Amino acid sequence: MFPGGGQPNMQQLLKQAQKMQEELAQAQQELAEAKVSGTAGGGLVEATVTGAGELVALTIAPAAVDPEDTETLADLVLAAVRDATAAAQKMQSDRLGPLAQGLGGGGSGIPGLPF
């Protein structure tokens, strides 16, 4: 099953695993520091989340605030947060997906990882 039919070089496998673990940790740190935004209502509401999915900012334009219609404002906030979260999930998949495939993951991935 191994190239050349021999036994795997355990030292080499451990080095590869350590390198992949370091790359994964670096990617997770980059995601935690990255920020993406989502908008709704033509930009009336903007939500900013980290690449890890944490909501860090929410901006609501005064034109979006109608005391008689708070339901629309709530819908706009939800839509903006969902838009930003979807962008963060795509960023996670783009950044972490190749690392998971290298670890034998991929489609269903490694338990605890969002891909």
C-alpha positions as a Markdown table, in Angstrom:
| # | Residue | x | y | z |
|---|---|---|---|---|
| 1 | Met | 0.0 | 0.0 | 0.0 |
| 2 | Phe | 3.0 | 2.3 | 0.4 |
| 3 | Pro | 5.1 | 3.5 | -2.5 |
| 4 | Gly | 7.8 | 1.0 | -3.1 |
| 5 | Gly | 6.0 | -1.6 | -1.1 |
| 6 | Gly | 8.0 | -0.8 | 2.1 |
| 7 | Gln | 7.0 | 0.4 | 5.5 |
| 8 | Pro | 6.3 | 4.0 | 6.1 |
| 9 | Asn | 9.1 | 6.1 | 7.5 |
| 10 | Met | 7.6 | 7.0 | 10.9 |
| 11 | Gln | 9.9 | 10.0 | 11.4 |
| 12 | Gln | 8.9 | 11.4 | 8.1 |
| 13 | Leu | 5.2 | 10.9 | 8.8 |
| 14 | Leu | 5.5 | 12.6 | 12.2 |
| 15 | Lys | 7.3 | 15.6 | 10.5 |
| 16 | Gln | 4.5 | 15.8 | 7.9 |
| 17 | Ala | 1.8 | 15.7 | 10.6 |
| 18 | Gln | 3.6 | 18.3 | 12.7 |
| 19 | Lys | 3.9 | 20.6 | 9.7 |
| 20 | Met | 0.3 | 20.2 | 8.8 |
| 21 | Gln | -0.7 | 20.9 | 12.4 |
| 22 | Glu | 1.4 | 24.1 | 12.3 |
| 23 | Glu | -0.3 | 25.1 | 9.1 |
| 24 | Leu | -3.7 | 24.5 | 10.5 |
| 25 | Ala | -3.0 | 26.5 | 13.6 |
| 26 | Gln | -1.7 | 29.4 | 11.5 |
| 27 | Ala | -4.7 | 29.2 | 9.2 |
| 28 | Gln | -7.0 | 29.3 | 12.3 |
| 29 | Gln | -5.2 | 32.3 | 13.6 |
| 30 | Glu | -5.5 | 34.1 | 10.3 |
| 31 | Leu | -9.2 | 33.4 | 10.2 |
| 32 | Ala | -9.7 | 34.7 | 13.8 |
| 33 | Glu | -8.0 | 38.0 | 12.7 |
| 34 | Ala | -9.7 | 38.3 | 9.3 |
| 35 | Lys | -12.9 | 40.3 | 9.0 |
| 36 | Val | -15.6 | 40.0 | 6.4 |
| 37 | Ser | -18.8 | 42.0 | 6.0 |
| 38 | Gly | -22.3 | 41.3 | 4.9 |
| 39 | Thr | -25.0 | 43.8 | 4.0 |
| 40 | Ala | -28.8 | 44.0 | 3.6 |
| 41 | Gly | -31.3 | 46.6 | 2.4 |
| 42 | Gly | -28.9 | 48.0 | -0.1 |
| 43 | Gly | -26.3 | 48.8 | 2.5 |
| 44 | Leu | -28.7 | 50.1 | 5.2 |
| 45 | Val | -27.4 | 47.4 | 7.6 |
| 46 | Glu | -23.8 | 46.1 | 7.6 |
| 47 | Ala | -22.6 | 43.2 | 9.8 |
| 48 | Thr | -18.9 | 42.4 | 10.2 |
| 49 | Val | -17.7 | 39.0 | 11.4 |
| 50 | Thr | -14.3 | 37.5 | 11.8 |
| 51 | Gly | -13.3 | 34.6 | 9.6 |
| 52 | Ala | -14.1 | 32.4 | 12.6 |
| 53 | Gly | -17.7 | 33.6 | 12.5 |
| 54 | Glu | -17.7 | 36.0 | 15.5 |
| 55 | Leu | -19.9 | 39.1 | 15.1 |
| 56 | Val | -17.7 | 42.0 | 15.8 |
| 57 | Ala | -19.6 | 45.0 | 14.4 |
| 58 | Leu | -23.0 | 46.0 | 13.3 |
| 59 | Thr | -23.8 | 49.3 | 11.5 |
| 60 | Ile | -27.4 | 50.5 | 11.0 |
| 61 | Ala | -28.0 | 53.6 | 8.8 |
| 62 | Pro | -30.5 | 56.0 | 10.3 |
| 63 | Ala | -32.7 | 55.6 | 7.3 |
| 64 | Ala | -33.3 | 52.0 | 8.3 |
| 65 | Val | -34.8 | 52.9 | 11.7 |
| 66 | Asp | -38.5 | 53.3 | 11.6 |
| 67 | Pro | -40.0 | 53.1 | 15.2 |
| 68 | Glu | -43.3 | 52.0 | 13.6 |
| 69 | Asp | -41.7 | 49.0 | 11.8 |
| 70 | Thr | -39.0 | 47.3 | 13.9 |
| 71 | Glu | -39.7 | 44.0 | 12.2 |
| 72 | Thr | -38.2 | 45.2 | 9.0 |
| 73 | Leu | -35.1 | 46.4 | 10.8 |
| 74 | Ala | -34.8 | 43.1 | 12.6 |
| 75 | Asp | -35.1 | 41.3 | 9.2 |
| 76 | Leu | -32.4 | 43.5 | 7.8 |
| 77 | Val | -30.1 | 42.8 | 10.7 |
| 78 | Leu | -30.6 | 39.1 | 10.4 |
| 79 | Ala | -30.0 | 39.2 | 6.6 |
| 80 | Ala | -26.8 | 41.2 | 7.1 |
| 81 | Val | -25.5 | 38.8 | 9.8 |
| 82 | Arg | -26.3 | 35.8 | 7.6 |
| 83 | Asp | -24.6 | 37.3 | 4.6 |
| 84 | Ala | -21.5 | 38.0 | 6.7 |
| 85 | Thr | -21.5 | 34.6 | 8.3 |
| 86 | Ala | -21.8 | 32.9 | 4.8 |
| 87 | Ala | -18.8 | 34.9 | 3.7 |
| 88 | Ala | -16.9 | 33.8 | 6.8 |
| 89 | Gln | -17.8 | 30.1 | 6.2 |
| 90 | Lys | -16.6 | 30.4 | 2.6 |
| 91 | Met | -13.4 | 31.9 | 3.9 |
| 92 | Gln | -13.0 | 29.0 | 6.3 |
| 93 | Ser | -13.7 | 26.4 | 3.6 |
| 94 | Asp | -11.3 | 28.1 | 1.2 |
| 95 | Arg | -8.5 | 28.3 | 3.8 |
| 96 | Leu | -9.0 | 25.1 | 5.9 |
| 97 | Gly | -10.4 | 22.8 | 3.2 |
| 98 | Pro | -7.0 | 22.0 | 1.6 |
| 99 | Leu | -5.5 | 21.4 | 5.0 |
| 100 | Ala | -8.2 | 19.0 | 5.9 |
| 101 | Gln | -7.8 | 17.1 | 2.7 |
| 102 | Gly | -4.1 | 16.7 | 3.5 |
| 103 | Leu | -5.1 | 15.2 | 6.8 |
| 104 | Gly | -7.4 | 12.7 | 5.2 |
| 105 | Gly | -10.5 | 14.9 | 5.7 |
| 106 | Gly | -12.3 | 16.7 | 3.0 |
| 107 | Gly | -16.0 | 16.6 | 2.4 |
| 108 | Ser | -17.1 | 15.3 | 5.8 |
| 109 | Gly | -13.8 | 16.3 | 7.3 |
| 110 | Ile | -12.3 | 16.0 | 10.7 |
| 111 | Pro | -14.7 | 16.0 | 13.7 |
| 112 | Gly | -15.0 | 19.5 | 15.2 |
| 113 | Leu | -14.0 | 21.3 | 12.0 |
| 114 | Pro | -16.7 | 23.2 | 10.1 |
| 115 | Phe | -16.1 | 21.6 | 6.7 |
